[in-house]
């Protein structure tokens, strides 16, 4: 999986580019004032991590 970092302004000005990027099952980190503010991920990645979290695998309970 490839991941890129973009500032909030860059993400705002080039939203279509980043949308296409995450739709290809990639992930973008959004920064604001040099600090990570959030992540922009595809639905598939979000569902994968949600499933792992809900089953407890994420925390090593199994």
Helices and strands as residue ranges (DSSP letters): E 3-7, H 8-13, H 15-23, E 27-32, E 35-41, H 43-55, G 57-59
